[in-house]
Amino acid sequence: MPPRVVLGVGGGIAAYKACELLRLFTESGHDVRVVPTASALRFVGAPTWAALSGNPVADDVWSDVHEVPHVRLGQSADLVVVAPATADLLAKAAHGLADDLLTNTLLTARCPVVLAPAMHTEMWEHPATVDNVATLRRRGVLVVEPASGRLTGADTGKGRLPDPAAIFAYARRVLRHGGPVRHDLAGRHVVVTAGGTREPLDPVRFLGNRSSGKQGYAFAVTAAARGARVTLVAANVTLPDPAGADVVRVGTTEELRRATLAAAADADVVVMAAAPADFRPATYAEQKIKKAADGVAPTIELVTNPDIAAELGERKPPGQVLVAFAAETGDAVANARAKLVRKKADLIVVNEVGPDKVFGAETNAATVLGADGSTTELAQQAKDDLADAVWDLVGARLTGS
């Protein structure tokens, strides 16, 4: 039987984006029942939802009363996703109000519930909404962080509905294996770094590396799906923002350092999945460096960049878990053991890199070394599955776990 998903749609302008989310669910084999609010139907009509889902659409408790839809939909669902979730809908869900079919469904659902808010920044930041979101999260509801960007009208800010593909990726992690969602990171603040830094040489060139950021983004998505508040520090990544993460964009290693140290101050876990450039040019050329007439290449003096993970290890407060990474060639494990000690990390994820390995790939394999002397081998698998396996190891080390 295909996974049964209830897609709730709140009454906001972002309702049109839920059509794309619905398409992603149905094309991947999910059985979707769309439950729009009356206000949502003013933005997108019931025939659209019915045609895209292949199922009838109802928004009130009086249709098909003999099937008791206000109870049956929630009881039979494997997942409930609400996108967009308006401020009004968040308030009703937090206080247990049930004045339409969608809010009744939220009360009867015993499956995972994912709410994707979308509203103006002032509404998202209002103390009432902040309290409502905190209440829902405390109960185990997965409320993803809204994205920042253009809102309705000319204003911009935080409150934009995340990209439908990002919400879909988040929801798939929640539905993983069809089992109960692990909320082992609920209430935790997780900082993840991703991507590769670039050190400018001149207005055209830079020193960098081949990191795509995919593994770091997988850590962010899986942490959010397990209930964490996620800060993602992204260096030169072209991937769409993952649902449920606050994204801080950086370019150079120094920018990565400053952003990570600031975010890590109150973090429970820091995962250093980014690939910082080890070196940077000693000087920056204001003009493009030209080829010499005699063909002799210029000499470029390099200086060493700071070791961000080691600095985090020195500053690590009691109870914080630090996960370092080691992209190695040759004797990878031996090199990583030395790094584990030097960086004062709790875990270090060791990747053996090379042609067609790790960078840009959809899968990954790793050896995870622990400061307690443990060694965990993770076979080749999807990067989000590998991230989940590492989160299991992190969870065992969190204070109070």
LUMMARLO-733205 format. One record per residue: residue in three letters; x, y, z of N, C-alpha, C in turn. Coordinates in steps of 0.05 Angstrom, whole numbers, plus 5000, padded with zeros to 4 digits. Atoms other than C-alpha are relative to their C-alpha. Layout:
AlaXYZXYZXYZ ...
//
This chain:
Met501749765000500050005000501850255000 Pro498349755000502950694982499650165025 Pro500349834976504251175039497750204996 Arg502449835001498051575055500750275013 Val499349734991499252325061497650184999 Val502049795000494452865081501650264995 Leu498849745006496553525049498150225008 Gly501649774992493454105087501050254987 Val499249755014493454775052498650245014 Gly501049764987492655425091499450224981 Gly501049785017489656065064502050234997 Gly498049805006495856445041500750004971 Ile499349985029498456674974501949774992 Ala498250225007503656114978498549744994 Ala501650245005497955614969500649894972 Tyr499450095027499755584895502449824999 Lys497650174999506455274913499449725009 Ala500850274991502954694946499249824977 Cys500650175024500854464876502549854991 Glu497550135007508154314861500749795021 Leu499550194979508953964928498249754996 Leu501950225006502753544912501049834977 Arg499050155023505653354845502449835007 Leu497750164992512153124877499149765016 Phe501050234984508252684926498749794982 Thr501450205016503752364874501849864980 Glu498350125020509152254822502049805012 Ser498250194987513351884874498449775014 Gly501550234991507651404890498450035025 His501549964975504251714951497050044993 Asp502949965002496751704960499350245017 Val500349744987494952424976497150095001 Arg502649874998488552725003500650295008 Val499649714995488553485000497750105016 Val502049884982484953845056500650305001 Pro499549714999484754595041498150135020 Thr501949844984481755115087498350154980 Ala501849845017476055535060501550234987 Ser498449785011480956115052501949914978 Ala498150115020485855675013498649974973 Leu501550045025480355534962499550274985 Arg500249745014480156284946502550044984 Phe497549985016487356204920500249784979 Val499950225018486955514888497549845004 Gly502650134999480355174871500249705004 Ala500150284995478154474891500549834975 Pro499450175023478254204819503049964994 Thr497150035004485754344815501149795019 Trp499050204981487053944879499149724993 Ala501150275006482553374857501449894975 Ala498750095024485753334788502949915005 Leu497250074994492853334815500449775019 Ser499850224980491552844872498749754991 Gly501650235007486652384838498149915022 Asn501850064978482452404901498050235004 Pro501949784995476252794921501150195021 Val499049794981477253444960497650095016 Ala502049894982473353675020501350195019 Asp498949814981474354265066498350045024 Asp501849974977468654185115499249735011 Val500650254986466253665164497249894991 Trp502750085007459353615130499949844975 Ser500050165025461453275065500649715007 Asp499650294995461052515064500049935030 Val500150034970458852515137500049705007 His500150284993457551765135502849875002 Glu497250114998465151655127501550135023 Val498749864977466652105188502750104992 Pro497349915010472252465150501650155021 His498549844981474052915208501749835020 Val498550194984476552295245501649824983 Arg498750215016478251805190502550104986 Leu497749915014483152245152502550005018 Gly497749994982487652355212500849725009 Gln499450274991487051635236501549834980 Ser499050185021488951325169502650114987 Ala497749885014494651795149502649905012 Asp497250064992502051605151501550265005 Leu498749744997503952345148498050224994 Val501549765006500453015152502050234995 Val498449775006503853605118498250244994 Val501649765005500954305120501950214988 Ala498449805014503854795069498250164981 Pro498849844978502955365076498349985025 Ala501349984974501355395150500050295008 Thr500249724993498856095165500250055030 Ala499949944972499456455231497549925014 Asp502650084989492056335243499949705004 Leu500150294998492855585230501949905022 Leu498250084979498955535276498750055027 Ala501449944975494855875331497949805007 Lys502150204996489055405322501249735008 Ala498850254994493554795322501249995028 Ala498749984973497255025385497949995022 His502049984979490755135423497849794997 Gly501950225002487054525398497350074989 Leu502549935012481654895361499449834975 Ala500750185022477754495309497450104988 Asp502349885012473054915268499749944971 Asp500350095028474154595200501349724997 Leu499150275003476353935170503049975005 Leu497250024997483754095170500850005030 Thr499349994971484154285244499049765015 Asn500950254989479953675261502049784994 Thr498150215008484853245223502650025016 Leu497649974984490753545261499649895028 Leu500550104974487353355326499949695001 Thr500450295000485952635306502549854989 Ala497650135012492652495271501849895022 Arg498050124982497252015308502549934985 Cys497650035016502352015253501750265002 Pro498449755000508052525244498550234986 Val501249755012505653235229502250204995 Val498049805009509853725190498550264992 Leu501249745006507854465188502150174987 Ala498249825015511154925137498850285000 Pro501249734998509555645158500750184976 Ala499649795020508856215109498450245008 Met501449764992507156925130502050234999 His498249774999509957625135501849985024 Thr497950024979516157715178498950095027 Glu501149904975512458125230498249805014 Met501850204989507357575239501649765010 Trp498350234991512757025244501450075026 Glu498449924976516657425296498350105023 His501749914978510557635337500149805023 Pro499850184977510957355408497949795001 Ala502250215000504256995399500849774982 Thr499250215018506856615339502449855011 Val497650134988513556475373499149805021 Asp500950184978509856175433498549774988 Asn501650225012505155775388501949794987 Val498150195013511055475349501449845021 Ala498650144978514655305414498249795012 Thr502050194989508354965440499849764982 Leu500350215019507554555377502549824999 Arg497550155000514854345376500349835025 Arg499850154975514554145449498349754999 Arg501850235002508853675431500949804979 Gly499050185020512953355376499250064971 Val500749915027510053725316502650114987 Leu497649905014515453865264499350254985 Val500549745012515154605248502650094986 Val497649925015520154775193500350305000 Glu499449725001523555445192499250114972 Pro500549885026520855905137502550114988 Ala497749905015525656155084499950315001 Ser499849715002527956875075499950074970 Gly500149925028526457255011497750184995 Arg502249835008521157634973497449895011 Leu502650074990514357625007497950124982 Thr502149875015507657854983500450304999 Gly499549715002508358554956503050054996 Ala497249925005514958924955501949935023 Asp498250044977517658725023501449734999 Thr498550254999522758185037500649945030 Gly499350074973524657805100499449705004 Lys500550284993523757145136496949955002 Gly502850065000516956825126499149874974 Arg500650115026517256555055499849695003 Leu500350295000514855835044502549884987 Pro497750135012520955385032499349894973 Asp500450125027521855104962498549745003 Pro501550264998516854534950501849764999 Ala498150235001522654064932501349965027 Ala498750034973525854215000498049895020 Ile502050114982519354085037499649704994 Phe500350285008518553434998502349835010 Ala497750154990525653215016499849975030 Tyr500450014971524153375089497949795007 Ala502250194994517652985087500949714995 Arg499050275006521052385055501749895023 Arg498450094977525952365113498249925023 Val501950064978520152375162498649734995 Leu501350255007516951795125501949764997 Arg497950215004523451395123499349745013 His500650274991522150655130497249965010 Gly502850034992514950795146499649985030 Gly500250034971516550785221499650265014 Pro500449764984515751285277502450194997 Val497949815002519651925273501650025026 Arg498449964976525451985320500250305006 His499949724992525052645358502350045019 Asp497849994981531752535392501550264999 Leu498749745001534153225370498150235006 Ala502049794994527853595390501150175023 Gly499049814980529654215430503050054999 Arg497249965003536854175408500650214978 His499149825021540454715369502549884987 Val497950135016544854415314501150204980 Val498749835020549954795273501549814981 Val498850165021552154475207501450194980 Thr498749855021557354755159500149824975 Ala500150155025557354555086501350164978 Gly498849885023560754695020503050055003 Gly497149945000567754935003500550304999 Thr499449715000570755615018501850074976 Arg498449905022574156034965501650245010 Glu498249794992580156484976500850164975 Pro499549845025580557054925503050054996 Leu497349955008587057124887500250274985 Asp500349755014584957684840497150024993 Pro502949985005578257934813498849774984 Val501050225016577757304770500349735013 Arg499250264991581156734806499849975031 Phe500050054971580756394874501249725004 Leu499350274992583555794911497649885014 Gly502350134989578255294929500349704999 Asn500050295002576354564928497449904987 Arg502250125016571254084898497549945016 Ser502350074984566254054955497450114988 Ser502749925010558954074931498250095022 Gly501849944978555854155000497849805004 Lys502250194998551353554990499949855026 Gln500050154974553653175052499250185023 Gly500949824979552953785096497150064999 Tyr502849965002546053925069498449765009 Ala501450244990544153205083499950005030 Phe500049984971546253315155497950205010 Ala502049804993541853935158497149904997 Val502750115005535753595128499249795020 Thr500650214981536152985172499850095029 Ala500249894973537353385235497350145004 Ala502549864998531253815221497749805001 Ala502150205000527053195207499949855027 Arg500050124973529152935276499450205022 Gly501149814981526553565309501950235008 Ala498049804991532854005315499450274988 Arg499849735012533254755305502750014987 Val497650035016538454785250500950274989 Thr498749785013543255335231502049884981 Leu498350105021546655175165501850224990 Val498149805010552955565148501149894974 Ala499550105027553755475073502050164985 Ala497849865015560055645034499849924970 Asn499950035030559155724958498549754991 Val501750235007553555214952497750104982 Thr502149935018548555224895497549845004 Leu502350174994543654734926497750175011 Pro502349854988536554974945500149985031 Asp500050004971535855165018498349775011 Pro501650224989533654565059497850105018 Ala502249924982526954625093500849945029 Gly499550044972527554715167502650115010 Ala497349904992534355055168500250304996 Asp499249725004536655775178502649994986 Val497650015016541755875124501650265002 Val498249785000547756335133502149964978 Arg498250045023551756435069502650145004 Val497349894997559256545070501649934975 Gly498350055023564956555020502749905007 Thr497250064993571856535051500149845026 Thr499650154976574756115107499650185025 Glu500349824978574956725153497050065005 Glu502949964997567556865139498749755012 Leu501050254988566056135154500649995029 Arg499250014972569956185218498250185017 Arg501549814984566356805243497149915003 Ala502850084999559456545226499649755017 Thr500350254985560655855256500550055029 Leu499549954971563656115321497650145012 Ala502349854990557656585329497749815004 Ala502250194999552556035315500449795021 Ala499450224982556155525358499850075030 Ala499949914973555855945421497949875018 Asp502250124984549155645443499149734988 Ala500750255014549355005401500549765017 Asp499650264987548454305428501949824983 Val498450165018551954005367501150184978 Val498849865023556754285315501249784981 Val499150195020557953875251501550154979 Met498249855018563854135211500349854973 Ala499950155025562053825144501150174977 Ala498949845022564654415103502949934995 Ala497250045007571354385068501450274998 Pro498649745001575155025087502749974985 Ala497449995013581055205043502250025021 Asp497950004980587355055083501950244997 Phe498249785005591155625050498650224986 Arg501049775015589856315022502450164990 Pro497849835009594056794981500850215021 Ala499149804980598357245024499150284992 Thr500949745009596257834982497949974978 Tyr502050005021590357994937500750204979 Ala499449825023591658284868497550154992 Glu502449835007586858864854499449974970 Gln500450035029587858744779500549714993 Lys499650275008587558084742503049954994 Ile497150075004594457744742500349914971 Lys499650065029596857724669502249804997 Lys497850185008601157204635502450174994 Ala497549865007608357434631500749954971 Ala499250035028611257554562501949774996 Asp498150225003616657044575498849735007 Gly501450254994611456524596500649895028 Val499450104973614156454667497650065018 Ala502349974982608556334717500850165025 Pro499449854976608156814776500349825024 Thr499850144975610056584845497950115019 Ile502249924982604156604893500649905028 Glu499550074972605656624967497449945014 Leu502350094986600756255010500550025030 Val499950014971599156315084497849815009 Thr501950204989595455815128497550135012 Asn502649914989588155915144499749895029 Pro500550114973585655825216498649734999 Asp501350264997583455125238497550055016 Ile502549934986576155265254499149785019 Ala500850224982574654575283501750005025 Ala498349994976580654625329499350235019 Glu500849784983578455305353497449945014 Leu502550084987571455035366500649805023 Gly499250194979574754465405501050135025 Glu498949854977578454955449497850155015 Arg502249844988572055355462497649835009 Lys502350174997567354765468498950015029 Pro501149994973562654865528499249715008 Pro500750274990560754265572497449914987 Gly502450125011555753805539499850034970 Gln500249965029556854055468501549774986 Val498750215016558453515416501150124974 Leu498749905024563453695362500649774981 Val499550205020563653285298501850134979 Ala498149905021569753415254500049814976 Phe499850165025571153155184502949994991 Ala497350035011577352895151499849884972 Ala499950105028577852835075502949934995 Glu497250095000584152415068500649834975 Thr498950205019588352035018502249855015 Gly497950154987593451505036498949865025 Asp500850134975592951255108498050185014 Ala502149814992586351605120499449985030 Val500950044972584551305188502250105019 Ala497949914983591351425219500250315001 Asn499949715001591452145195497650135015 Ala502449894987584352255221500249975030 Arg499750034970586051975291501650235011 Ala498449774991591352515298498350255000 Lys501749765001586353045276497949995022 Leu502050024979581152785325501150105027 Val498749914975585952905383500650294999 Arg499249725003588553565357497750195001 Lys502349825002581653855345498249985025 Lys501650054975578853585412497149954993 Ala502750065009572853325374499049755014 Asp501250244988568052805400499849774979 Leu500150195022567352465332501450134976 Ile498949905026570952525266499149804978 Val501050155023567952285200502249994979 Val497750035018573452015155499149914973 Asn500650065028572552025080502649964985 Glu497850035018577651735032499250124974 Val500849855024577452214974501749924976 Gly498550055024579652144902498150034976 Pro501749985024576952124830497349855004 Asp502750114998569352004832499349905028 Lys500650074972569451934908499250255015 Val500949804981565552364957499050264987 Phe500749745009565653044924498049994977 Gly502149995021559253164884498449754997 Ala501550255003556952444891497549995016 Glu502550024985550052234915500349815023 Thr499650194978552851684960502750055013 Asn497649964985558351655011500549755018 Ala499250194980562151165055501950135019 Ala498349874980565851345119500749825023 Thr499350124974569451115181499750225020 Val500449804979567251485244501649915024 Leu498350054976572351515300499050175023 Gly500949864977570351705370502250065019 Ala498049934980574352055424500249785022 Asp500050224980572451455468501449754990 Gly498650235012576450995422498349834982 Ser501850165017570450735383500650044971 Thr499849985030570550595308497549894988 Thr502550095013564250545266500450024970 Glu499750015029564550335193497250044987 Leu502549955014559050625149500449944970 Ala499850095028558250275082498950204980 Gln501049825021556850625016497050025001 Gln502949964998549850915021499450294992 Ala500949735006545751535005501150195022 Lys498849814981548652155038498150065024 Asp501849944978542352285079499949765019 Asp499950234982542551565105502550005017 Leu497549984985549751655125499850215022 Ala500449794980547952305160498349895023 Asp501750114979542451935199501749825018 Ala498350184985547551415220501850155019 Val498249834982552251955247498350135021 Trp501749884979546452295283499449805022 Asp500550204979545151635319502450005019 Leu497649994983552351665344500250255017 Val500049754986551652395363498049985024 Gly502150024979545152255402500949855024 Ala499050154977548751745445501950165017 Arg498049854986553752275465498950265012 Leu501249754990549052855480499449975030 Thr500650004971548453035553497149945005 Gly502850064993542252725582498749794982 Ser501250205018541252225525499949735013 
//
